[in-house]
Amino acid sequence: MISAKVKSIGPEAIAKQDRLAILFDETATPDLKKIAVVQEIEKGNDQQFNLKAGSQIVIGEQTYDVKFVGSLVNQNLQSIGHTTLVFKEVPEQPLASAIYLSPDAFPDFKVGETIQYK
């Protein structure tokens, strides 16, 4: 399991109507931080992201089941803490940088809250 803490939420980061949230780590540019949930990923034990369908992501108290992981997700999370969390059905052409989650209930992101990648 890899844990991260929400450090900031950009003023344009939450797109509830689009049912997605863009995540980056603290290395994001100021422009990206405006549209992103910035997470600080715990470093230690040389943990590697290995998310796949069947994994889980816990945001605060809400557990989500991973339905699809794009081909760039694990590498992007490892290098720049980036992915897009999508809270809707997997489309015919899913985004390569996205994780599609179920249930489709959009979380209330809060600064200081923990995100767990299991």
MMTF fields as JSON, N, C-alpha, C and O atoms, coordinates in Angstrom:
{
  "mmtfVersion": "1.0.0",
  "mmtfProducer": "UNKNOWN",
  "numBonds": 471,
  "numAtoms": 472,
  "numGroups": 118,
  "numChains": 1,
  "numModels": 1,
  "chainsPerModel": [1],
  "groupsPerChain": [118],
  "chainIdList": ["A"],
  "bondAtomList": [4, 2, 8, 6, 12, 10, 16, 14, 20, 18, 24, 22, 28, 26, 32, 30, 36, 34, 40, 38, 44, 42, 48, 46, 52, 50, 56, 54, 60, 58, 64, 62, 68, 66, 72, 70, 76, 74, 80, 78, 84, 82, 88, 86, 92, 90, 96, 94, 100, 98, 104, 102, 108, 106, 112, 110, 116, 114, 120, 118, 124, 122, 128, 126, 132, 130, 136, 134, 140, 138, 144, 142, 148, 146, 152, 150, 156, 154, 160, 158, 164, 162, 168, 166, 172, 170, 176, 174, 180, 178, 184, 182, 188, 186, 192, 190, 196, 194, 200, 198, 204, 202, 208, 206, 212, 210, 216, 214, 220, 218, 224, 222, 228, 226, 232, 230, 236, 234, 240, 238, 244, 242, 248, 246, 252, 250, 256, 254, 260, 258, 264, 262, 268, 266, 272, 270, 276, 274, 280, 278, 284, 282, 288, 286, 292, 290, 296, 294, 300, 298, 304, 302, 308, 306, 312, 310, 316, 314, 320, 318, 324, 322, 328, 326, 332, 330, 336, 334, 340, 338, 344, 342, 348, 346, 352, 350, 356, 354, 360, 358, 364, 362, 368, 366, 372, 370, 376, 374, 380, 378, 384, 382, 388, 386, 392, 390, 396, 394, 400, 398, 404, 402, 408, 406, 412, 410, 416, 414, 420, 418, 424, 422, 428, 426, 432, 430, 436, 434, 440, 438, 444, 442, 448, 446, 452, 450, 456, 454, 460, 458, 464, 462, 468, 466],
  "bondOrderList": [1, 1, 1, 1, 1, 1, 1, 1, 1, 1, 1, 1, 1, 1, 1, 1, 1, 1, 1, 1, 1, 1, 1, 1, 1, 1, 1, 1, 1, 1, 1, 1, 1, 1, 1, 1, 1, 1, 1, 1, 1, 1, 1, 1, 1, 1, 1, 1, 1, 1, 1, 1, 1, 1, 1, 1, 1, 1, 1, 1, 1, 1, 1, 1, 1, 1, 1, 1, 1, 1, 1, 1, 1, 1, 1, 1, 1, 1, 1, 1, 1, 1, 1, 1, 1, 1, 1, 1, 1, 1, 1, 1, 1, 1, 1, 1, 1, 1, 1, 1, 1, 1, 1, 1, 1, 1, 1, 1, 1, 1, 1, 1, 1, 1, 1, 1, 1],
  "groupList": [{"groupName": "MET", "atomNameList": ["N", "CA", "C", "O"], "elementList": ["N", "C", "C", "O"], "formalChargeList": [0, 0, 0, 0], "bondAtomList": [1, 0, 2, 1, 3, 2], "bondOrderList": [1, 1, 2], "singleLetterCode": "M", "chemCompType": "L-PEPTIDE LINKING"}, {"groupName": "ILE", "atomNameList": ["N", "CA", "C", "O"], "elementList": ["N", "C", "C", "O"], "formalChargeList": [0, 0, 0, 0], "bondAtomList": [1, 0, 2, 1, 3, 2], "bondOrderList": [1, 1, 2], "singleLetterCode": "I", "chemCompType": "L-PEPTIDE LINKING"}, {"groupName": "SER", "atomNameList": ["N", "CA", "C", "O"], "elementList": ["N", "C", "C", "O"], "formalChargeList": [0, 0, 0, 0], "bondAtomList": [1, 0, 2, 1, 3, 2], "bondOrderList": [1, 1, 2], "singleLetterCode": "S", "chemCompType": "L-PEPTIDE LINKING"}, {"groupName": "ALA", "atomNameList": ["N", "CA", "C", "O"], "elementList": ["N", "C", "C", "O"], "formalChargeList": [0, 0, 0, 0], "bondAtomList": [1, 0, 2, 1, 3, 2], "bondOrderList": [1, 1, 2], "singleLetterCode": "A", "chemCompType": "L-PEPTIDE LINKING"}, {"groupName": "LYS", "atomNameList": ["N", "CA", "C", "O"], "elementList": ["N", "C", "C", "O"], "formalChargeList": [0, 0, 0, 0], "bondAtomList": [1, 0, 2, 1, 3, 2], "bondOrderList": [1, 1, 2], "singleLetterCode": "K", "chemCompType": "L-PEPTIDE LINKING"}, {"groupName": "VAL", "atomNameList": ["N", "CA", "C", "O"], "elementList": ["N", "C", "C", "O"], "formalChargeList": [0, 0, 0, 0], "bondAtomList": [1, 0, 2, 1, 3, 2], "bondOrderList": [1, 1, 2], "singleLetterCode": "V", "chemCompType": "L-PEPTIDE LINKING"}, {"groupName": "GLY", "atomNameList": ["N", "CA", "C", "O"], "elementList": ["N", "C", "C", "O"], "formalChargeList": [0, 0, 0, 0], "bondAtomList": [1, 0, 2, 1, 3, 2], "bondOrderList": [1, 1, 2], "singleLetterCode": "G", "chemCompType": "PEPTIDE LINKING"}, {"groupName": "PRO", "atomNameList": ["N", "CA", "C", "O"], "elementList": ["N", "C", "C", "O"], "formalChargeList": [0, 0, 0, 0], "bondAtomList": [1, 0, 2, 1, 3, 2], "bondOrderList": [1, 1, 2], "singleLetterCode": "P", "chemCompType": "L-PEPTIDE LINKING"}, {"groupName": "GLU", "atomNameList": ["N", "CA", "C", "O"], "elementList": ["N", "C", "C", "O"], "formalChargeList": [0, 0, 0, 0], "bondAtomList": [1, 0, 2, 1, 3, 2], "bondOrderList": [1, 1, 2], "singleLetterCode": "E", "chemCompType": "L-PEPTIDE LINKING"}, {"groupName": "GLN", "atomNameList": ["N", "CA", "C", "O"], "elementList": ["N", "C", "C", "O"], "formalChargeList": [0, 0, 0, 0], "bondAtomList": [1, 0, 2, 1, 3, 2], "bondOrderList": [1, 1, 2], "singleLetterCode": "Q", "chemCompType": "L-PEPTIDE LINKING"}, {"groupName": "ASP", "atomNameList": ["N", "CA", "C", "O"], "elementList": ["N", "C", "C", "O"], "formalChargeList": [0, 0, 0, 0], "bondAtomList": [1, 0, 2, 1, 3, 2], "bondOrderList": [1, 1, 2], "singleLetterCode": "D", "chemCompType": "L-PEPTIDE LINKING"}, {"groupName": "ARG", "atomNameList": ["N", "CA", "C", "O"], "elementList": ["N", "C", "C", "O"], "formalChargeList": [0, 0, 0, 0], "bondAtomList": [1, 0, 2, 1, 3, 2], "bondOrderList": [1, 1, 2], "singleLetterCode": "R", "chemCompType": "L-PEPTIDE LINKING"}, {"groupName": "LEU", "atomNameList": ["N", "CA", "C", "O"], "elementList": ["N", "C", "C", "O"], "formalChargeList": [0, 0, 0, 0], "bondAtomList": [1, 0, 2, 1, 3, 2], "bondOrderList": [1, 1, 2], "singleLetterCode": "L", "chemCompType": "L-PEPTIDE LINKING"}, {"groupName": "PHE", "atomNameList": ["N", "CA", "C", "O"], "elementList": ["N", "C", "C", "O"], "formalChargeList": [0, 0, 0, 0], "bondAtomList": [1, 0, 2, 1, 3, 2], "bondOrderList": [1, 1, 2], "singleLetterCode": "F", "chemCompType": "L-PEPTIDE LINKING"}, {"groupName": "THR", "atomNameList": ["N", "CA", "C", "O"], "elementList": ["N", "C", "C", "O"], "formalChargeList": [0, 0, 0, 0], "bondAtomList": [1, 0, 2, 1, 3, 2], "bondOrderList": [1, 1, 2], "singleLetterCode": "T", "chemCompType": "L-PEPTIDE LINKING"}, {"groupName": "ASN", "atomNameList": ["N", "CA", "C", "O"], "elementList": ["N", "C", "C", "O"], "formalChargeList": [0, 0, 0, 0], "bondAtomList": [1, 0, 2, 1, 3, 2], "bondOrderList": [1, 1, 2], "singleLetterCode": "N", "chemCompType": "L-PEPTIDE LINKING"}, {"groupName": "TYR", "atomNameList": ["N", "CA", "C", "O"], "elementList": ["N", "C", "C", "O"], "formalChargeList": [0, 0, 0, 0], "bondAtomList": [1, 0, 2, 1, 3, 2], "bondOrderList": [1, 1, 2], "singleLetterCode": "Y", "chemCompType": "L-PEPTIDE LINKING"}, {"groupName": "HIS", "atomNameList": ["N", "CA", "C", "O"], "elementList": ["N", "C", "C", "O"], "formalChargeList": [0, 0, 0, 0], "bondAtomList": [1, 0, 2, 1, 3, 2], "bondOrderList": [1, 1, 2], "singleLetterCode": "H", "chemCompType": "L-PEPTIDE LINKING"}],
  "groupTypeList": [0, 1, 2, 3, 4, 5, 4, 2, 1, 6, 7, 8, 3, 1, 3, 4, 9, 10, 11, 12, 3, 1, 12, 13, 10, 8, 14, 3, 14, 7, 10, 12, 4, 4, 1, 3, 5, 5, 9, 8, 1, 8, 4, 6, 15, 10, 9, 9, 13, 15, 12, 4, 3, 6, 2, 9, 1, 5, 1, 6, 8, 9, 14, 16, 10, 5, 4, 13, 5, 6, 2, 12, 5, 15, 9, 15, 12, 9, 2, 1, 6, 17, 14, 14, 12, 5, 13, 4, 8, 5, 7, 8, 9, 7, 12, 3, 2, 3, 1, 16, 12, 2, 7, 10, 3, 13, 7, 10, 13, 4, 5, 6, 8, 14, 1, 9, 16, 4],
  "groupIdList": [1, 2, 3, 4, 5, 6, 7, 8, 9, 10, 11, 12, 13, 14, 15, 16, 17, 18, 19, 20, 21, 22, 23, 24, 25, 26, 27, 28, 29, 30, 31, 32, 33, 34, 35, 36, 37, 38, 39, 40, 41, 42, 43, 44, 45, 46, 47, 48, 49, 50, 51, 52, 53, 54, 55, 56, 57, 58, 59, 60, 61, 62, 63, 64, 65, 66, 67, 68, 69, 70, 71, 72, 73, 74, 75, 76, 77, 78, 79, 80, 81, 82, 83, 84, 85, 86, 87, 88, 89, 90, 91, 92, 93, 94, 95, 96, 97, 98, 99, 100, 101, 102, 103, 104, 105, 106, 107, 108, 109, 110, 111, 112, 113, 114, 115, 116, 117, 118],
  "secStructList": [7, 3, 3, 3, 3, 3, 3, 3, 3, 7, 6, 6, 7, 3, 3, 6, 6, 6, 6, 3, 3, 3, 3, 3, 7, 6, 6, 1, 7, 2, 2, 2, 2, 2, 6, 1, 3, 3, 3, 3, 3, 7, 7, 7, 6, 6, 7, 7, 7, 7, 7, 7, 6, 6, 7, 3, 3, 3, 3, 6, 6, 3, 3, 3, 3, 3, 3, 3, 3, 7, 6, 6, 2, 2, 2, 2, 2, 2, 2, 2, 7, 7, 3, 3, 3, 3, 7, 1, 7, 7, 7, 1, 1, 7, 7, 6, 6, 3, 3, 3, 3, 3, 1, 7, 7, 7, 7, 7, 7, 7, 6, 6, 7, 3, 3, 3, 3, 7],
  "xCoordList": [0.833, 0.0, 0.881, 1.891, 0.482, 1.172, 0.179, -0.965, 0.631, -0.229, 0.239, 1.423, -0.72, -0.429, -1.336, -2.386, -0.903, -1.702, -2.037, -1.177, -3.301, -3.728, -3.108, -3.375, -2.275, -1.578, -2.33, -2.349, -2.947, -3.715, -4.7, -4.553, -5.707, -6.738, -6.871, -7.311, -6.491, -6.543, -7.959, -8.918, -8.098, -9.434, -10.26, -11.488, -9.593, -10.3, -10.119, -10.31, -9.753, -9.386, -10.585, -10.517, -11.655, -12.773, -13.811, -14.42, -13.993, -14.952, -16.021, -16.08, -16.869, -17.884, -18.785, -19.18, -19.114, -19.98, -19.292, -19.959, -17.958, -17.2, -16.852, -16.413, -17.053, -16.793, -15.348, -15.066, -14.432, -13.02, -12.231, -12.658, -11.061, -10.132, -8.73, -8.345, -7.973, -6.6, -5.668, -5.766, -4.773, -3.818, -2.402, -2.028, -1.617, -0.184, 0.492, -0.155, 1.821, 2.55, 3.009, 2.633, 3.813, 4.195, 5.14, 5.439, 5.618, 6.486, 5.701, 6.301, 4.376, 3.541, 3.824, 4.14, 3.704, 3.883, 2.725, 1.682, 2.902, 1.797, 0.513, -0.578, 0.628, -0.568, -1.265, -2.493, -0.489, -1.092, -1.731, -2.777, -1.103, -1.653, -3.033, -3.812, -3.347, -4.669, -5.772, -6.909, -5.424, -6.432, -6.28, -6.913, -5.439, -5.115, -5.323, -5.301, -5.525, -5.408, -3.944, -3.476, -3.233, -1.808, -1.639, -2.124, -0.935, -0.727, 0.754, 1.604, 1.045, 2.405, 2.444, 1.821, 3.181, 3.245, 4.337, 5.469, 3.985, 4.974, 6.091, 5.85, 7.294, 8.452, 8.999, 9.061, 9.387, 9.968, 9.889, 8.983, 10.833, 10.882, 10.873, 10.524, 11.257, 11.273, 9.979, 9.993, 8.87, 7.572, 7.336, 7.675, 6.758, 6.44, 4.931, 4.284, 4.378, 2.948, 2.738, 3.467, 1.731, 1.383, -0.135, -0.661, -0.826, -2.282, -2.768, -2.161, -3.871, -4.484, -5.958, -6.385, -6.724, -8.131, -8.197, -7.482, -9.054, -9.159, -8.457, -8.712, -7.562, -6.938, -7.987, -9.126, -7.594, -8.501, -7.782, -6.567, -8.573, -8.089, -9.054, -10.271, -8.487, -9.295, -9.024, -7.883, -10.086, -9.988, -10.773, -12.001, -10.062, -10.726, -11.321, -10.595, -12.633, -13.337, -13.954, -14.48, -13.895, -14.566, -13.6, -12.529, -13.977, -13.182, -13.744, -14.948, -12.846, -13.215, -12.519, -11.361, -13.235, -12.659, -12.156, -12.852, -10.944, -10.351, -10.91, -10.785, -11.526, -12.102, -11.16, -11.177, -10.332, -9.399, -8.256, -8.46, -7.043, -5.86, -5.206, -4.813, -5.092, -4.461, -2.993, -2.361, -2.465, -1.101, -0.019, 1.09, -0.301, 0.698, 0.585, 1.445, -0.459, -0.772, 0.346, 0.817, 0.778, 1.764, 3.068, 3.651, 3.522, 4.754, 4.582, 5.47, 3.455, 3.211, 3.084, 3.601, 2.405, 2.297, 3.672, 3.98, 4.486, 5.816, 6.698, 7.44, 6.619, 7.552, 7.059, 7.84, 5.767, 5.273, 3.971, 3.31, 3.604, 2.399, 1.137, 0.162, 1.139, 0.013, -0.87, -0.393, -2.161, -3.175, -4.458, -4.567, -5.408, -6.742, -7.67, -7.75, -8.367, -9.352, -10.687, -11.168, -11.284, -12.545, -13.606, -13.435, -14.693, -15.756, -16.964, -18.054, -16.745, -17.818, -17.382, -16.254, -18.273, -17.997, -16.789, -16.498, -16.098, -14.952, -15.48, -16.291, -15.018, -15.483, -14.775, -13.862, -15.205, -14.569, -13.096, -12.268, -12.772, -11.381, -10.981, -11.019, -10.599, -10.232, -8.927, -8.089, -8.781, -7.577, -6.387, -6.518, -5.238, -4.036, -3.506, -2.775, -3.868, -3.369, -4.434, -4.29, -5.499, -6.628, -6.843, -6.505, -7.429, -7.907, -9.424, -9.923, -10.147, -11.612, -12.054, -11.622, -12.923, -13.279, -14.77, -15.595, -15.09, -16.468, -16.507, -15.571, -17.515, -18.732, -18.429, -17.34, -19.416, -19.196, -19.501, -19.61, -19.637, -19.858, -18.588, -17.53, -18.687, -17.521, -17.14, -18.002, -15.865, -15.457, -15.363, -15.235, -15.428, -15.163, -13.699, -13.345, -12.858, -11.436, -11.239, -11.859, -10.368, -10.069, -8.56, -7.889, -8.039, -6.618, -6.317, -7.054, -5.243, -4.847, -5.375, -4.934, -6.309, -6.899, -5.915, -5.045, -6.067, -5.192, -5.815, -7.021, -4.959, -5.325, -4.454, -3.229, -5.079, -4.338, -4.515, -5.627, -3.399, -3.386, -3.07, -1.96, -4.042, -3.871, -3.88, -3.749],
  "yCoordList": [-1.178, 0.0, 1.245, 1.311, 2.219, 3.508, 4.565, 4.598, 5.428, 6.486, 7.838, 8.053, 8.742, 10.128, 11.014, 10.587, 12.245, 13.211, 14.369, 14.861, 14.8, 15.939, 17.197, 17.541, 17.885, 19.086, 20.366, 21.331, 20.367, 21.537, 21.117, 20.076, 21.955, 21.716, 23.008, 24.031, 22.949, 24.143, 24.66, 23.895, 25.972, 26.564, 26.002, 26.09, 25.425, 24.829, 23.307, 22.683, 22.714, 21.297, 20.354, 19.279, 20.732, 19.814, 20.048, 21.114, 19.021, 19.075, 18.012, 16.989, 18.289, 17.282, 16.942, 15.789, 17.949, 17.678, 16.768, 16.001, 16.848, 15.978, 14.654, 13.711, 14.598, 13.391, 12.924, 11.737, 13.9, 13.545, 14.513, 15.638, 14.043, 14.853, 14.559, 13.401, 15.618, 15.494, 15.607, 16.555, 14.65, 14.646, 14.83, 14.286, 15.612, 15.766, 15.804, 16.002, 15.61, 15.797, 17.251, 18.081, 17.546, 18.931, 19.533, 20.726, 18.733, 19.255, 19.926, 20.464, 19.903, 20.501, 21.996, 22.668, 22.494, 23.925, 24.694, 24.109, 25.998, 26.795, 26.7, 26.65, 26.675, 26.552, 25.211, 25.155, 24.125, 22.809, 22.754, 22.13, 23.409, 23.39, 24.041, 23.739, 24.931, 25.564, 24.566, 24.708, 23.556, 22.604, 21.219, 20.262, 21.111, 19.786, 19.689, 20.682, 18.457, 18.09, 17.694, 16.743, 18.421, 18.163, 17.202, 17.445, 16.1, 15.073, 14.928, 15.076, 14.637, 14.331, 12.835, 12.336, 12.128, 10.673, 10.294, 10.768, 9.432, 8.957, 8.238, 7.339, 8.634, 7.966, 6.969, 7.256, 5.823, 4.843, 3.455, 3.124, 2.666, 1.252, 1.04, -0.039, 2.072, 1.966, 1.371, 0.508, 1.849, 1.354, 1.732, 2.833, 0.816, 1.051, 0.962, 0.066, 1.887, 1.797, 0.623, 0.452, -0.188, -1.331, -1.493, -2.572, -0.398, -0.45, -1.186, -1.111, -1.898, -2.634, -2.82, -2.546, -3.28, -3.575, -4.532, -5.533, -4.222, -5.028, -4.398, -4.783, -3.42, -2.684, -1.805, -1.724, -1.149, -0.226, 1.087, 1.131, 2.153, 3.47, 3.954, 3.948, 4.374, 4.88, 6.379, 6.804, 7.17, 8.619, 8.996, 8.91, 9.413, 9.671, 8.378, 7.42, 8.346, 7.156, 6.317, 5.235, 6.8, 6.126, 5.216, 5.653, 3.95, 2.981, 2.853, 2.698, 2.922, 2.781, 1.56, 1.283, 0.832, -0.291, 0.216, 0.955, -0.187, 0.204, -0.701, -1.924, -0.083, -0.831, -0.883, -1.839, 0.165, 0.225, 1.164, 2.197, 0.779, 1.605, 1.842, 0.894, 3.108, 3.455, 3.057, 2.879, 2.92, 2.414, 3.331, 2.863, 4.611, 5.549, 5.789, 6.449, 5.266, 5.625, 5.303, 6.203, 4.071, 3.682, 4.454, 4.905, 4.608, 5.354, 6.829, 7.41, 7.434, 8.848, 9.067, 10.054, 8.162, 8.288, 8.197, 8.94, 7.295, 7.094, 8.329, 8.721, 8.938, 10.02, 11.407, 12.209, 11.706, 13.059, 13.072, 14.106, 11.916, 11.842, 12.155, 12.631, 11.891, 12.291, 11.132, 10.068, 11.37, 10.547, 11.364, 12.405, 10.883, 11.454, 10.385, 9.283, 10.709, 9.791, 10.078, 11.211, 9.052, 9.216, 8.372, 7.17, 9.025, 8.385, 8.133, 8.651, 7.321, 6.911, 5.668, 5.199, 5.139, 3.905, 4.065, 5.16, 2.961, 2.965, 3.094, 2.278, 4.127, 4.29, 3.334, 2.61, 3.341, 2.489, 2.837, 1.954, 4.127, 4.576, 5.321, 6.55, 4.562, 5.205, 5.999, 5.721, 6.986, 7.807, 6.996, 6.232, 7.162, 6.412, 6.832, 6.074, 8.035, 8.535, 8.497, 9.155, 7.735, 7.75, 6.423, 5.349, 6.551, 5.401, 5.555, 6.588, 4.542, 4.558, 3.802, 2.675, 4.435, 3.938, 3.697, 4.3, 2.801, 2.513, 2.42, 1.863, 2.922, 3.527, 4.884, 5.431, 5.419, 6.68, 7.898, 9.013, 7.693, 8.803, 9.638, 9.124, 10.926, 11.808, 12.133, 12.514, 11.991, 12.236, 13.731, 14.559, 14.055, 15.41, 15.454, 15.049, 15.938, 16.043, 17.119, 18.181, 16.835, 17.791, 17.829, 16.797, 19.033, 19.181, 18.424, 18.54, 17.659, 16.86, 15.442, 14.601, 15.163, 13.84, 12.872, 13.28, 11.604, 10.574, 9.907, 9.667, 9.613, 8.794, 7.558, 7.659, 6.39, 5.13, 4.379, 4.21, 3.939, 3.141, 1.721, 1.432, 0.824, -0.565, -1.527, -2.736],
  "zCoordList": [0.0, 0.0, 0.0, 0.701, -0.791, -0.829, -0.37, -0.823, 0.536, 1.064, 0.566, 0.304, 0.443, 0.086, 0.931, 1.411, 1.096, 1.839, 0.906, 0.175, 0.938, 0.131, 0.73, 1.881, -0.064, 0.399, 0.019, 0.784, -1.163, -1.592, -2.664, -3.305, -2.841, -3.855, -4.65, -4.125, -5.906, -6.745, -6.905, -6.808, -7.153, -7.274, -8.425, -8.411, -9.422, -10.56, -10.594, -11.638, -9.464, -9.443, -9.458, -10.054, -8.825, -8.661, -9.76, -9.851, -10.59, -11.685, -11.435, -12.116, -10.429, -10.079, -11.256, -11.425, -12.08, -13.225, -14.242, -14.937, -14.333, -15.238, -14.576, -15.235, -13.276, -12.486, -12.586, -12.751, -12.482, -12.49, -11.631, -11.368, -11.2, -10.422, -10.926, -11.089, -11.172, -11.65, -10.449, -9.67, -10.3, -9.195, -9.716, -10.755, -8.968, -9.2, -7.846, -6.818, -7.859, -6.609, -6.518, -7.344, -5.521, -5.25, -6.283, -6.217, -7.237, -8.283, -9.409, -10.339, -9.34, -10.383, -10.504, -9.522, -11.722, -11.964, -11.321, -11.03, -11.098, -10.535, -11.358, -10.79, -12.691, -13.525, -13.311, -13.248, -13.199, -12.952, -11.568, -11.389, -10.586, -9.226, -9.158, -8.253, -10.103, -10.133, -10.47, -10.021, -11.266, -11.743, -11.122, -11.569, -10.092, -9.56, -8.055, -7.328, -7.624, -6.22, -6.052, -6.678, -5.211, -5.019, -3.849, -2.743, -4.123, -3.108, -2.802, -3.68, -1.545, -1.123, -0.866, 0.071, -1.705, -1.621, -0.638, -0.735, 0.312, 1.287, 0.561, -0.245, 0.849, 0.252, 1.266, 2.461, 0.789, 1.695, 1.123, 0.359, 1.498, 1.116, -0.398, -0.875, -1.149, -2.611, -3.155, -4.033, -2.618, -3.056, -4.511, -4.944, -5.244, -6.647, -6.831, -6.289, -7.591, -7.921, -8.855, -9.832, -8.545, -9.374, -9.37, -9.093, -9.684, -9.697, -10.933, -12.001, -10.769, -11.87, -11.537, -10.416, -12.498, -12.243, -11.059, -11.022, -10.097, -8.884, -7.697, -6.556, -7.945, -6.842, -6.182, -6.642, -5.103, -4.429, -4.15, -3.958, -4.135, -3.716, -2.644, -2.832, -1.511, -0.401, -0.292, -0.114, -0.402, -0.281, 0.968, 0.99, 2.001, 3.278, 3.805, 4.073, 3.953, 4.451, 3.337, 3.599, 2.096, 0.978, 0.232, -0.191, 0.069, -0.679, -2.091, -2.29, -3.058, -4.465, -5.05, -4.737, -5.9, -6.624, -7.968, -8.663, -8.327, -9.593, -10.687, -10.621, -11.693, -12.814, -14.014, -14.789, -14.159, -15.29, -14.921, -14.283, -15.339, -15.131, -16.492, -17.173, -16.883, -18.154, -18.182, -17.141, -19.387, -19.574, -19.002, -18.742, -18.799, -18.279, -16.776, -16.193, -16.142, -14.757, -13.771, -13.075, -13.692, -12.675, -12.838, -11.852, -14.068, -14.333, -13.952, -13.329, -14.318, -13.994, -12.493, -11.968, -11.797, -10.34, -9.695, -8.763, -10.188, -9.617, -9.826, -8.925, -11.005, -11.333, -10.926, -10.414, -11.145, -10.865, -10.07, -9.97, -9.502, -8.682, -9.448, -8.867, -10.764, -11.618, -12.046, -12.44, -11.958, -12.595, -12.627, -11.978, -13.378, -13.361, -12.803, -13.344, -11.726, -11.158, -11.825, -11.805, -12.414, -13.136, -12.431, -12.229, -12.067, -11.291, -12.185, -11.945, -13.228, -14.129, -14.882, -14.725, -15.695, -16.431, -17.355, -17.837, -17.588, -18.49, -19.927, -20.366, -20.659, -22.041, -22.994, -22.598, -24.254, -25.259, -25.44, -25.661, -25.344, -25.472, -24.196, -24.146, -23.169, -21.9, -22.021, -22.878, -21.145, -21.117, -20.607, -19.651, -21.238, -20.855, -19.492, -18.853, -19.036, -17.748, -16.661, -15.631, -16.877, -15.945, -15.234, -15.732, -14.032, -13.264, -13.185, -12.739, -13.612, -13.572, -12.329, -12.087, -11.543, -10.217, -10.062, -10.748, -9.143, -8.756, -7.24, -6.666, -6.557, -7.105, -7.723, -7.554, -8.444, -9.135, -8.26, -8.77, -6.962, -6.02, -5.929, -5.563, -6.26, -6.248, -4.812, -4.02, -4.459, -3.07, -2.757, -3.658, -1.481, -1.021, -0.615, 0.492, -1.498, -1.187, -0.129, -0.187, 0.839, 1.91, 2.117, 2.088, 2.327, 2.626, 3.92, 4.899, 3.919, 5.076, 5.043, 5.825, 4.155, 4.041, 3.382, 2.612, 3.692, 3.162, 1.947, 1.897, 0.964, -0.193, -0.116, -0.062, -0.109, -0.053, -1.366, -1.867, -1.9, -3.13, -2.726, -2.28, -2.879, -2.428, -3.612, -3.425]
}
